[in-house]
Amino acid sequence: MTIAPDARLLGAVAGWTGLAAATVAVPPLWPALLAGAVLLLGLCLQDALLLWRRPVLVVARRLPERGFVGRPSELALVVENPGPRAVRLDALEELPRELAAEDPEFSGVVVPARDRRELAYPVTPELRGDLELGPAVLLERSPLGLWRRRSLGPTGDVLRVYPDTSRFLRPEALDPKRVLAAIGVKPARQHALGIEGLGAQEARGVRVDPQHVARRPEAAPTPEPEG
């Protein structure tokens, strides 16, 4: 956890420095310039003390039990404020590129006093396996907005990603012909001879034994010439 100056404080210091450079040509403004410096220094010290005394935010992650390749999932940062005053912060998630092309960012989030906020965001895994998430970064603003406190959330969280098997449960995926074709099995060619086939054989002068056809429906009958 570290405390660093905010952009507001840097802007105020830059403005005072420019005014000091201009005061060189106007000496009567030096007392006002010194008074401004004392006021700014006092505000900085007071704001830093208030920020240091403020209770530290508690942050955790909410992860699904499992993720699936190519299927969107929802992750979330849960930020809890145990202090008596609302807190304004910015949050940044560090995710592996297999989960998101860009790291999720949240700006100007207000967490009420003794309450929590959930910062949810979607991800779509592109690779199976155990994907380890980086730390969550919180930038908490001081009451006067002159300082920022940087703290890290949990590290080592892992999202387990599995192949998406939902497509195998669709009705068309359960079609026996599709299943056999998918595994490379070719259907056996069946030869059947019906009544029309028997009539055609007899018309050509070939005797066909009906009992032989009944016994072996899968094979064509062997014609017997008359005579």
GINOR-V506563 format. One record per residue. N is the residue number from 1. RES is the residue in three letters. OMEGA is omega as a letter, one per 20 degrees, with the letter a starting at -180 (NA if undefined). Layout:
n=N res=RES omega=OMEGA
n=N res=RES omega=OMEGA
This chain:
n=1 res=MET omega=a
n=2 res=THR omega=r
n=3 res=ILE omega=a
n=4 res=ALA omega=r
n=5 res=PRO omega=r
n=6 res=ASP omega=r
n=7 res=ALA omega=r
n=8 res=ARG omega=r
n=9 res=LEU omega=r
n=10 res=LEU omega=r
n=11 res=GLY omega=r
n=12 res=ALA omega=r
n=13 res=VAL omega=r
n=14 res=ALA omega=r
n=15 res=GLY omega=r
n=16 res=TRP omega=r
n=17 res=THR omega=r
n=18 res=GLY omega=r
n=19 res=LEU omega=r
n=20 res=ALA omega=r
n=21 res=ALA omega=r
n=22 res=ALA omega=a
n=23 res=THR omega=r
n=24 res=VAL omega=r
n=25 res=ALA omega=a
n=26 res=VAL omega=a
n=27 res=PRO omega=a
n=28 res=PRO omega=a
n=29 res=LEU omega=a
n=30 res=TRP omega=r
n=31 res=PRO omega=r
n=32 res=ALA omega=r
n=33 res=LEU omega=r
n=34 res=LEU omega=r
n=35 res=ALA omega=r
n=36 res=GLY omega=r
n=37 res=ALA omega=r
n=38 res=VAL omega=r
n=39 res=LEU omega=r
n=40 res=LEU omega=r
n=41 res=LEU omega=r
n=42 res=GLY omega=r
n=43 res=LEU omega=r
n=44 res=CYS omega=a
n=45 res=LEU omega=a
n=46 res=GLN omega=a
n=47 res=ASP omega=r
n=48 res=ALA omega=r
n=49 res=LEU omega=r
n=50 res=LEU omega=r
n=51 res=LEU omega=a
n=52 res=TRP omega=a
n=53 res=ARG omega=a
n=54 res=ARG omega=r
n=55 res=PRO omega=a
n=56 res=VAL omega=r
n=57 res=LEU omega=r
n=58 res=VAL omega=a
n=59 res=VAL omega=r
n=60 res=ALA omega=r
n=61 res=ARG omega=r
n=62 res=ARG omega=a
n=63 res=LEU omega=r
n=64 res=PRO omega=r
n=65 res=GLU omega=r
n=66 res=ARG omega=r
n=67 res=GLY omega=a
n=68 res=PHE omega=a
n=69 res=VAL omega=r
n=70 res=GLY omega=a
n=71 res=ARG omega=a
n=72 res=PRO omega=r
n=73 res=SER omega=a
n=74 res=GLU omega=r
n=75 res=LEU omega=a
n=76 res=ALA omega=r
n=77 res=LEU omega=r
n=78 res=VAL omega=a
n=79 res=VAL omega=a
n=80 res=GLU omega=r
n=81 res=ASN omega=r
n=82 res=PRO omega=a
n=83 res=GLY omega=a
n=84 res=PRO omega=a
n=85 res=ARG omega=r
n=86 res=ALA omega=a
n=87 res=VAL omega=r
n=88 res=ARG omega=a
n=89 res=LEU omega=r
n=90 res=ASP omega=a
n=91 res=ALA omega=r
n=92 res=LEU omega=r
n=93 res=GLU omega=r
n=94 res=GLU omega=a
n=95 res=LEU omega=r
n=96 res=PRO omega=a
n=97 res=ARG omega=r
n=98 res=GLU omega=r
n=99 res=LEU omega=a
n=100 res=ALA omega=r
n=101 res=ALA omega=r
n=102 res=GLU omega=r
n=103 res=ASP omega=r
n=104 res=PRO omega=r
n=105 res=GLU omega=r
n=106 res=PHE omega=a
n=107 res=SER omega=r
n=108 res=GLY omega=a
n=109 res=VAL omega=r
n=110 res=VAL omega=r
n=111 res=VAL omega=a
n=112 res=PRO omega=r
n=113 res=ALA omega=r
n=114 res=ARG omega=r
n=115 res=ASP omega=a
n=116 res=ARG omega=r
n=117 res=ARG omega=r
n=118 res=GLU omega=a
n=119 res=LEU omega=a
n=120 res=ALA omega=r
n=121 res=TYR omega=a
n=122 res=PRO omega=r
n=123 res=VAL omega=r
n=124 res=THR omega=a
n=125 res=PRO omega=r
n=126 res=GLU omega=a
n=127 res=LEU omega=r
n=128 res=ARG omega=r
n=129 res=GLY omega=r
n=130 res=ASP omega=a
n=131 res=LEU omega=a
n=132 res=GLU omega=a
n=133 res=LEU omega=r
n=134 res=GLY omega=a
n=135 res=PRO omega=r
n=136 res=ALA omega=a
n=137 res=VAL omega=r
n=138 res=LEU omega=r
n=139 res=LEU omega=a
n=140 res=GLU omega=a
n=141 res=ARG omega=r
n=142 res=SER omega=a
n=143 res=PRO omega=r
n=144 res=LEU omega=r
n=145 res=GLY omega=a
n=146 res=LEU omega=a
n=147 res=TRP omega=r
n=148 res=ARG omega=r
n=149 res=ARG omega=a
n=150 res=ARG omega=r
n=151 res=SER omega=a
n=152 res=LEU omega=r
n=153 res=GLY omega=a
n=154 res=PRO omega=r
n=155 res=THR omega=r
n=156 res=GLY omega=r
n=157 res=ASP omega=a
n=158 res=VAL omega=r
n=159 res=LEU omega=r
n=160 res=ARG omega=a
n=161 res=VAL omega=a
n=162 res=TYR omega=r
n=163 res=PRO omega=r
n=164 res=ASP omega=a
n=165 res=THR omega=a
n=166 res=SER omega=a
n=167 res=ARG omega=r
n=168 res=PHE omega=a
n=169 res=LEU omega=r
n=170 res=ARG omega=a
n=171 res=PRO omega=a
n=172 res=GLU omega=r
n=173 res=ALA omega=a
n=174 res=LEU omega=r
n=175 res=ASP omega=a
n=176 res=PRO omega=r
n=177 res=LYS omega=r
n=178 res=ARG omega=a
n=179 res=VAL omega=r
n=180 res=LEU omega=r
n=181 res=ALA omega=a
n=182 res=ALA omega=a
n=183 res=ILE omega=r
n=184 res=GLY omega=r
n=185 res=VAL omega=r
n=186 res=LYS omega=r
n=187 res=PRO omega=r
n=188 res=ALA omega=r
n=189 res=ARG omega=a
n=190 res=GLN omega=r
n=191 res=HIS omega=r
n=192 res=ALA omega=a
n=193 res=LEU omega=a
n=194 res=GLY omega=a
n=195 res=ILE omega=r
n=196 res=GLU omega=r
n=197 res=GLY omega=r
n=198 res=LEU omega=r
n=199 res=GLY omega=r
n=200 res=ALA omega=r
n=201 res=GLN omega=a
n=202 res=GLU omega=r
n=203 res=ALA omega=r
n=204 res=ARG omega=r
n=205 res=GLY omega=a
n=206 res=VAL omega=r
n=207 res=ARG omega=r
n=208 res=VAL omega=r
n=209 res=ASP omega=a
n=210 res=PRO omega=r
n=211 res=GLN omega=r
n=212 res=HIS omega=r
n=213 res=VAL omega=r
n=214 res=ALA omega=a
n=215 res=ARG omega=a
n=216 res=ARG omega=a
n=217 res=PRO omega=a
n=218 res=GLU omega=a
n=219 res=ALA omega=r
n=220 res=ALA omega=a
n=221 res=PRO omega=r
n=222 res=THR omega=a
n=223 res=PRO omega=r
n=224 res=GLU omega=a
n=225 res=PRO omega=a
n=226 res=GLU omega=r
n=227 res=GLY omega=NA
